[in-house]
Amino acid sequence: MPMAISPERPRTGVTRFTGGRLVRGNELVEEDLWISSVTGKILHSQQVFYEHHIVPDEVVDLKGKILCPGFVDVQFNGAFGFDFSTIPDDMATYHKGLKRLNRHLVRTGVTSYLPTLPSQKPEVYHNALPYLGPSGAARNPLEGSESLGAHCEGPFISPSKNGIHSPEVLQTAPNGFPDFEACYGPENLPYLGSGLRSPISMITAAPEVPGVSAAIPQIAQLGIRSSIGHTEATFEEASAAIHAGATMITHLFNAMRPLHHRNPGIFGVLGKAEGKDRPYFGIISDGIHLHPTTVKIAWNAYPEGFILVTDAMKTVGLPDGVYDWTNGDRWVKKGPLLTREGTDKIAGSSATLIECVNNFWTWSNATIPQVIGAVTGTPARMLGIEKVKGTLSPDGDADLLVLDAHEDGEGGKRLKVEQVWKFGTLVHEEGRDAVGV
C-alpha cells in the first residue's frame, strides 16, 4: 500500500517505488523508480532527488514484487459487451460505451491498445474511426485505458482466408491507395503534408489481393503500419510486401497459408537473415487458436518480433451464450471458446491479455522480462513509440503495473495484476478502483 506523507508539506505529485524488481530490457533489476502524476511521466530519479531535493508524496514498498510498463494490445476488437464495429443509431451511445470499456479494460493491466475493426462496410469505418484515434492527448488517468489509434483488419483480405469476416463486405483495391481512401474515408487517411494525423495506426491486408501491394508504400508514408493477414500469400509475395513497407503479421498461423517444406509461406519470412526483412508478428496464446508447441516455435524463430495479442471480442467478461454481431453474424460462447454460429470457425478470443501472458510463460522457456516484453516493449517498438510506451525509462509515460509472480501448483506460471498506474496515478488496486465504471 502507498505510504502517505505528512499533510503539512506541499504536495509534489511525485511517487517513489522501492523494494521491488523492475523490468529493464531482458533483466529484473532492484532499484527505485520515481514518477509524477503532474506530468504523467517517469522521472530521472537521481536528478529529482540529488539536484532538486524533491521528497515524494508517497513511497510504495513493492515488497519484492515486479514493476513493469503497462500492457499494450495491438489487436483488440472489444470486451465487456462493447464492440468497436457495432454502430448504434446514436453515436453518443457509442462514445459512452467506449468510455465504459476503457475503465473496465485498465483493470486487466492493458493501459494502451489498438481498437480493432474487422472487415466491415465503408459506412462503419466512416462512423467509428473518428472516435477511435489516439486518445492520449487528454492524458486523464481516470479515463482508463488509452487508444493508440485504430487497427483496420480488412476488408482487403483473401476470401478463402476470411475467418469470420463476412464475405459480402470484402474488397479488392484495383486502383491501389484511392480504394483504401474510399473505404476508410479520405478524412481518415489525410494526405501527406496536411499536418493532420490519421486515427488509423495499423491496417491488415492480404498482399496478393489486387491493388494491396501497390498501396503499401503510401500507407507507410502516412506513418500507418501495414500488416499481412487473412492471406494466401506465398513466401515470395510476403517478402515483396515487407520490402514494400509492411512491418507486421496479423495473428501468425491463423487465417493464412500454412508452412510447407517447399514453400514456407508467410512463416518463412521469420527465417530471413537480415532483421530489417523480418517483421513483427502477433500470437494469440489463448490455448485455442494455437497449440502451445506452435507458440514455442514462433518464439524461438524470432523472439525480437514476438507480440502477444488477444484478438478479444465483446464476449470477454460475459456469460456463455449466443451473441449477435455485425452483418447478420452470431457467435456462440462456451467458456473461452468463441465460434461462429453453425460452424466450427473460431471467432476471435474471449481471453484477457494477462491470461495470454500466463499461458505463454507456462508453455515457453522465456524469462519474466521476455514474457513481459512481448506485451510492452515489443509492441511499442512495432508502433514506433518505444520512448513513450512499453518502457520504464525516464520521460516515458508512467503507465505501470505491479505484478505478483507465482506458480499455481499445477505446473502453471502466473503473473497477477495487483496495481495499475496510468499517467502516474493509481487507477486500480486489488479490492478498490480509482476509475468509476
N, C-alpha and C positions, 0 to 999 in steps of 0.2 A: 504494500500500500504506500502511496506517496506520503511523505512526512512534511507537514506544514511548518512554516517558519513563524516567527513572532509577528503579530499583526501590526506592531509599531513601525516596522521598516517598510518603506515604499516598495511596492511590487515591481519586479523587472520583467516578468513573463518568461523567465528562464527556468528550465528544469534540468537537473543533472541526474543521469542514470549511473549507478555504480554497483559493483559487486556481481556483475553478470558477464556473459560471454557474447561478444559482438561478432557478427558475420562480416569479415573483411576479406573480399575475394574468396579464395578457397581455404580460408583459415577461420578458426574461432579464437579470438584474442580477448584477454582480460584487460579491459581498460574502460575509462569513463566516457560518456557521451553527453554533450550539452546541447540543448535545443531551445528555441524561442517560440513562444506562442504568439508573439507580436509580429515577427516576420514570417513565421511558419517554416523556418529553415533550421538546418543543423549548423551549429556554431563551431568556430575554430576554438577548441577547448582551451588551449594554452593561452591564446590571445585574450579570451574572455576573463580568465582567472588571473593570469600574471600581469597583463598590461592594463586591463580595465578594472580589475579587482571587483568584479561583479559576484555577488553572492546569490545563489539560486533561490527562487521562491520555494521550490520543492526539491527534495532529494529522494529518488526512487531507488530503494535497495532491491536489486533483482534477485538476490539470494541464489546466485548460480545459474539462473535461467538465461535463455537466449534472447538477445535483442537483434532484430533484423529489419530490413526495409519492408514496407507493406507490399502485399502481393499484387501482381498485375496479371489480368486475364485478357488475352487478346482475341478470344472467341467466346462470346457470351451473349446468348440470344434472349435472355430473360430469366426470371425466377420469382418465386413467392407470388405467383398469379399474374405477373405483369410480363407482357410480350412486346418487344420493340416493333414488331411487324403488324400488330393488330391496331388499326386506326379507328378510333371512335368517331361518332358524329361531331362531338365537341372536343377540340384539341386541348381545351383547358383540363379536361378529364385525363387526357394522355399525359400532360405536364404534371398533374398531381400524382398520377400513378408512378411516373418516373422518379419523382422526389421520394415517394414512399419506398420504392425499390432501393434507391441509394442508401437510405437509412437502415434498411434490413441487411443489405449486402455487406456493408462495412463491418458488421458483427462477425462475419465469416473470415475476416482477415484480408479481403480484397479491397484495397484502398483506391485502386485505379483500374480501368478496364476499357475495352473497345466494345460498345454496344453494337451487336451484330444483326444485320438484316439479311436473311437468306433470300433466295430468288423470289421477287415479287413483281407486280405490275408497276409501271413507272409512277403512277399516282401515289403509291405507298412511299416510295423514296422521296418524292416531292414534298409530301406532308410530314414525314418523320424526320428526315435529315436535319432540318433547321433546329430541331430540339436535341440532337444527339452529338453536336460538335463538342470540342474540348470545353470543359466546364470549370477549369481551374482558375480562370481569371478572377472569379469572385472570392476564392480562397476562404470559404466559410467552412470550418471543420464540422459544424453541426448539420451540414447538408449530407454528410456521409461520404460514400464512395464517389469518385470523380471520373467522368468520361474523359478519355484521351482522344476522342474522335471516333467516328463510326467505322465499322468494318462491313463493307458491302460484299456479301458472299453470293455472287451471282448477279444477274441471271445469265451471264455469258459463260455458260458451262456446258459440258457434254450431256446430251440427252440420255446416253447409255450409262452415265455415272452420276445421275441426278440425285440419288438417295431419296430423301423425302421431298425434295424440291419439285413443285408441281410442273410437269412437262409443258403445260399450257402457257406458262409465263417465260419460258426460256427464250433467249435471243441469240442471234449472231450479230457481228459488227462489220458488215461488208464495207462500210465507209470508215472503219477504224475509230479513232477517238471521237468524232462527231456523234457516233451512235451511243457512246458512253455518256456524252453530254445530254443527249435527248432522253436517255433512260433515267439518269440520276437527277437531271435538271441542270441547265447551264449555270444557274446561280450557286449550285453546289460544287461545280468544278470551275471556279473563276479562272480566267485566262492569266497566263504568266505575266507578271508585271503590273497586275491590277492592284496589288497591295492587299488583296483580300485573302483570307485563309479558308480553305475548304473545310467543311465539317467532316469530311471523309479522311480517315487516316490509312485505310488499307482496302484494297479491292482484290477479291479472289475470283480468278477466271481461268478457263482452260485454254492453253496456248494454241491448241490445234483447231479451235473454233474459228471460223473465218473472221479475220479482222482483229482478233485479240492481240496477236504478237505485234502487229503494226502499231497498236495503241500503247503498248507498254512503255516506250521511251517518253511519250508525252505525259503519261501518268506519273512516271518517276520525276520528270521535271517540275511537277507541281508539289513535290515532296510527299506524295502518296505512295505507300508501299504496295507493290504488286506481288500477289501470292498465287502460286499454282495450285489448283484444286478442282475436284469434281471433274476429272480429266482422263482421257485415253492417251495422253501424250506418251510418246516413246522417250527413250533416253536422249536421243538427238534433239527432239522437239523441246524437251525440258531444258536441255543445255543451252539451246538457242534462246529460250525465253530468259534464262538467267543472264546470258550475255547481253541481252537487250535491256536488262534492268530489273527483272524480277528478283526478289531477295528472300522469299518465304515460300514454304509449302504448307498448305492448309491441311490439318489432321492427316499426317503422313500415314499411308497404307489404306486409309478409309476412302472410298469413292474414287479410286484410281487404279490404273492398270497395275497388276501385281508384279513382283520381282520375278524375272525369268532368267535362266542361266545364260541365254544367248542375247537377251536384251534386258538389262537390269531395270529399265523403266525409270521412273522418277527417283526411286530409292537410290539408283546408281549414281546420281549426281553427288551424293554424300561421300562417295569414294574418290572424288576428284582430288588431285594433288594440291592445287592452289586454293587457299582459303577464300579468295575473292570469288571463286566459282562454286563455292559450297554454301548453299542457302541455309537460313534458319528454318526450323520446321516445328509444327505443332504436334503434340502427342496427347491423346485422350486416355489417361490411365485410370478409367473408372472401373476396370475389371470386366467390362462388357465389350467395348469397342475393339480392344486389342488383348491378345494373350500376354501374360507377364513376360514370357521369353521374347516376344516381338518387341516389347518396350525396351528390354535389355539390349537387344541387337541394335536398335536405333540409337540408344545412349552410347554404346561402345563404338558405333560407327563414326559419330561426330558429336561429342558432348558439348562442344562450344556453340552448337546451333540448336540444342535441345530445349524446347519450350513446352512446359505443361499447360494445357488449356482444358476447359471443362466442356465446351460446346453445350452449355447448360440451357435448358428450356424453362418455360414458366412453371413447369411442374416441380421444380426444386422447392422443397418445403411444403408441398401439397400432398394430400392423401391419395391412395391408389384410386383409379377410376378412369373414365373416358373424358377427354378434353377436346374441345373444338379448337381449330387453328384457322389459318387463312386459306383462301382458295378452296373452301369446302372440305379440307382435310380434317381428320380427327386422330388423336393419339390415345394409346392405351398405356397407362402407367401401372406396373406391377413391381413394387419395390423400386430398386434402382433402374430396372429395365423399362425403356420407353420405346414403343413401336408404333408404326403407322397402322391404323385400324384395318383389319382384314389381311394384313401382311406380316411378314417377319422382319421387315426393314427397320433397322434401328433409327429412331427419330431423335437424334441428339441425346443429351445426357440429363440425368437428374442428380448428378453428383456436385458437391461443392469443391472448390479448388483445394482446400485443406485435405479433403478425402483423397483427391488425386495425388497430392503430395505424399500422403502417408502410404498409399499403395506403391508409388514409385520407390520410396525409401525402403519399404519392406522387400520389394522384388529385386532391387539392384544392389550393386556394390558401391554405390555413390555415398559420399560423406554428407554430413548435415549441411555444410556450406554449399556443396554442389547441388544437393536437393533444393535448397532454398534459392540458389542462383537460377534454377530453371523457372522460377515464378517471380523473379525480381530483376537481377542484373541482365540476364539474357534477353527477356522481352523488351527491357528498356533499351538495350543496345540495338535490337532489331528496329525499334521505332526511332532511334537517333536521339533519345532523351536521357542517356545514361548519366549525365551530370546532374540531373534533377530528380529522376525517379530510379528506384531499384538500387539505391546507394546509401551508405552511411557516411559519405564524405562531406566535409564542410561545404556549405552553400546548397546542398541538396535539400529537397523538401523533407520536412520532418514528418514523414508518413512511416510509422514504426509499428512493429508487433513485438510483444513479449510472448515467447513460446516456452512451453514446458515439454521436454523430450523424455520419453519413457517407452518401455515395452509393455504390451498388453497381456503378456502371459501366455499367448497362443502363437508366438513366433512373429507377431506383428510389431512394427515400429511405429510410434505415434508422436506427432507434434501437436500440441494442444494450444489453441489461441487463448491466452489469458488476458491480454490487454491489447487494445488498438488505439493508436495515436494518429490523428490527422492534422497536418499543418501545426504540429507542436502542441495539440490539445488532446487530452484523454477523452475519447468518444465512446469507448466500450471497455468494460471490465466485467469479469465473471460476476453475475449477480446484480449488475446495475449498468445503465446506459446513460450517456450524456446526450445522445441524439434521441429525439422522440420519433415515434412511428405513427 
